[in-house]
Amino acid sequence: MKSRIIGFLSILLLFAVSAFAAANDVSLSIRYYDSRVYYLDTDPIWVHITLTNSSPNTFRFKLADERAFSIDFDVRTTTNRPMEAADILLRRRSQSQQVYFRDVSIASGESFSFIEDLRHYSNIDRSGSYVVQARIYPELFRPEFFANAAPPSGADAPIVSNRLSLNVRPPSIPGPDGVPLPLDVVTNAVLVRERLPPDEVITYLLTARQREQWERFFLYLDLEAMLSRDAFRRRQFMAESEEGRQRMLDRYRLDLQSAVVDGDISTIPLDFSIERTQYNLDEGTVTALQFFRVGTYTERKRYTYYLRRRDGIWYIVDYTVVNLGTE
């Protein structure tokens, strides 16, 4: 009987050691989902969170439906002053409620990702520079963690991420029509649309995508016209109020960036060349041959962009793609 108990305890110890070793080989990394210029306005700051299992064993953790019980952010100024928690986070964690969660398994060599809005976790109430770090709690965040100065240990110990730099600017500058002016994420200078011919507009768009400069990518893109290419979305858009239409455009912009919709136009080309340009006073088309890396092959596609001129500026309103095979 004693040998059975010892054997059972040995198995439990082995599982505990394996779980501890697995947790040590599980890394948490964060990056900005849509790197751009951030303001004190209410626009979200989306953070892409990835758990990667580099251990030889499967890593299991609990992921709460209300992510505030699984993830936390530590946001500090450059002088190491921590920012206060967002009001919405305090409300979510202070309510007497049942925390629903699902068990997630990450096999060896695999990753698990999700996206969270940093503003739902930290009260970023002034412009300036910050350092952002995330923590994930494999066994869920519990209210008693608030009261303890020392961080939880053992199975409750969080997995800590890398650090990100965050620059928050004062409220965005409104343009003549009231719409905030876009800023270059690299130089912080206001991006001004120039009277470029159609072929140079397409070159500007594709170069911006190659450099992952989203603000430049969207500068000559008519989001309303692009969204309205789909008949169902067009009917939805026309039925919305002005505020609802703006929400739809903001959502469409995010979907374009994540390739949820119209992924062809947001795919990064390895190389490109302008083949043909035709335009009259108000409308034009530009055909571009684009090359994409697919594994060990190079895929060729011919894009035709349709442009419309408004107030002397050419905007992209539609596009088509023809697959030309691989080489």
ZALO-212386 format. One record per residue (C-alpha): residue in three letters; x, y negated, z. Coordinates in pm, whole numbers, plus 50000, padded with zeros to 5 digits. Example, Ala and Ser with C-alpha at 12.3 -4.5 7.8 and 13.67 -1.06 7.14 Angstrom:
BEGIN
ala512305045050780;ser513675010650714;
% end
This chain:
BEGIN
met500005000050000;lys502844976650093;ser504574983149761;arg501354974149575;ile501084941249764;ile504724933349695;gly504204941949329;phe501114919549311;leu502964890649476;ser505844895549233;ile503464892648939;leu501964860749084;leu505444846649137;leu506384855848780;phe503304837848645;ala504084807248859;val507694806448741;ser506594811048379;ala504034783048409;phe506634760048567;ala509144768248294;ala506524762648025;ala505534728948174;asn509184718248173;asp509394726647803;val506204707647715;ser506834672047601;leu504444642847577;ser505074616847307;ile503174585147220;arg503194561346926;tyr500884534746793;tyr498184548946570;asp498024517546356;ser501144497146425;arg500244460746372;val500194426846543;tyr498164428646866;tyr496294399347018;leu494584391047344;asp491284395947163;thr489174426647225;asp490544446246929;pro491564481447039;ile495184491947079;trp495034527846957;val497744550947092;his498434584746930;ile499184610347205;thr500884643547126;leu501664673147353;thr504294696447206;asn505044731047345;ser508714740247296;ser508634769147543;pro508404805847436;asn505054809147617;thr501574795447557;phe500914763547754;arg497424758747898;phe495924727548047;lys492564711748122;leu491304683947897;ala488444663648046;asp485554652447827;glu486034618647997;arg489704614247908;ala490274590948206;phe490584622748416;ser493304637248192;ile495394607848076;asp496774576448234;phe498924547548115;asp501564528148304;val501894493348150;arg504544469948289;thr505954436048204;thr509604432548110;thr510214422548474;asn508784456548582;arg505534442448718;pro502754468048674;met499534456548510;glu496244463048686;ala493964491048574;ala491144481448338;asp487734476548498;ile486204503448278;leu488824528448401;leu488124520448768;arg484394524648713;arg484814558048541;arg487074572148811;ser485174558349111;gln481764572349020;ser480514603149202;gln480224627148912;gln481004661748787;val484094662248566;tyr483544684048262;phe486574697848086;arg487714724547844;asp490744747047864;val493214739947585;ser495954764247482;ile499014753147287;ala501004781947139;ser504784781447129;gly506034756646869;glu502634739946826;ser501284705446918;phe497984690347025;ser497104653946957;phe494364628847029;ile493924590947025;glu493054566947308;asp492494529447333;leu495094514547570;arg492694486447663;his490434512147834;tyr493254519648078;ser495164487348142;asn494004451548193;ile496254433347946;asp495074398148024;arg497974376747905;ser500244374847604;gly503814386947634;ser506014417747609;tyr505204450447784;val506524485747823;val503944513647788;gln504264549247918;ala501624576547931;arg501024604748178;ile498874635348128;tyr497584656048419;pro497364693248325;glu495094700248625;leu493124667548591;phe493434634248769;arg491844633549116;pro490704602949317;glu493154609949600;phe496014601649361;phe494944565149401;ala495734564749771;asn499064582949762;ala502164561949697;ala504134593149603;pro503264609149268;pro501524643349279;ser503794673749264;gly503594710449173;ala500724720248945;asp499264685148983;ala502454668248860;pro501844648048542;ile503814651748220;val505424618248137;ser505884604247788;asn508444582647614;arg508194544747646;leu506784520947385;ser507344483847350;leu504174463247318;asn504024426847210;val500724409247266;arg500204375547102;pro497824347647201;pro494344348147043;ser494504352446666;ile494524322046439;pro491174316846262;gly491254309145891;pro489054283945709;asp486184309145697;gly486534318446065;val488144352045992;pro491504357046174;leu494524352845949;pro496614384645903;leu500154383846043;asp503204402945925;val503964429646189;val507724425046128;thr508114387046114;asn504894376446295;ala504434350846015;val500984344545870;leu500484364745552;val499254342545272;arg497614356544960;glu499384344044651;arg498094340344296;leu499864371644175;pro498984388243843;pro497204422243874;asp500314443743818;glu502204425244093;val499254429744329;ile499464467444280;thr503244466944324;tyr502744447444647;leu500164472844772;leu502284503644692;thr505484488644833;ala503654479645154;arg502414515545185;gln505914529345131;arg507134507145416;glu504064515445631;gln503174478545655;trp499424480845701;glu498724443445721;arg500384438745380;phe498614469645243;phe495194454845324;leu496004419345210;tyr494694423344854;leu492214451344927;asp488524441344915;leu487254463545197;glu483594455445138;ala483824464944771;met485794496444854;leu483304507045121;ser480384500444884;arg481764525144625;asp479794551844812;ala476024547644761;phe475094559945110;arg477574536845282;arg476444508145061;arg472804512845174;gln473924514545536;phe476004483045496;met473164463145337;ala470794473345618;glu473144461545893;ser473294427646063;glu476364405846014;glu477894419846334;gly477064455446227;arg478674449845887;gln481884437946052;arg481914469146270;met481494490645959;leu484404472945788;asp486604477046096;arg485724513946113;tyr486374518245740;arg489774501945776;leu490734526546053;asp489394555745847;leu491524544745552;gln494614543745771;ser493974578845903;ala493004591745554;val489544601945680;val488094585245369;asp489704575945036;gly492904593545138;asp494324590744785;ile494834553344811;ser496544554945152;thr498924583645071;ile502554572245069;pro504104574944722;leu507664587144689;asp508034565444381;phe505814547444130;ser505874528743801;ile503344505143645;glu502294519343306;arg499704495043172;thr497964462743272;gln494834448243112;tyr492794418743235;asn490614389843127;leu489534359243321;asp487754377543607;glu488404415143582;gly491424437243526;thr492774472643542;val496264485043625;thr497454520543559;ala500314533443775;leu502144566743764;gln502864578044121;phe504994606244260;phe504384624344590;arg506484649744779;val504554681944845;gly506834707245012;thr509634714744769;tyr507694700744472;thr506994666044338;glu503374659744249;arg502464634643976;lys499244614643971;arg497954586643751;tyr496074559643939;thr493864533943771;tyr493134503743991;tyr490234480443919;leu490634444244023;arg488394413944042;arg489494377644069;arg487944355344333;asp489094319544404;gly492144325744188;ile493224357044385;trp493104392244243;tyr491544418244478;ile491434456144440;val487804467744435;asp488014503744310;tyr490374530844188;thr490424565044022;val493004593144030;val494004619543775;asn496234648443885;leu499074655443639;gly500544686343807;thr503904692043974;glu507524691843863;
% end
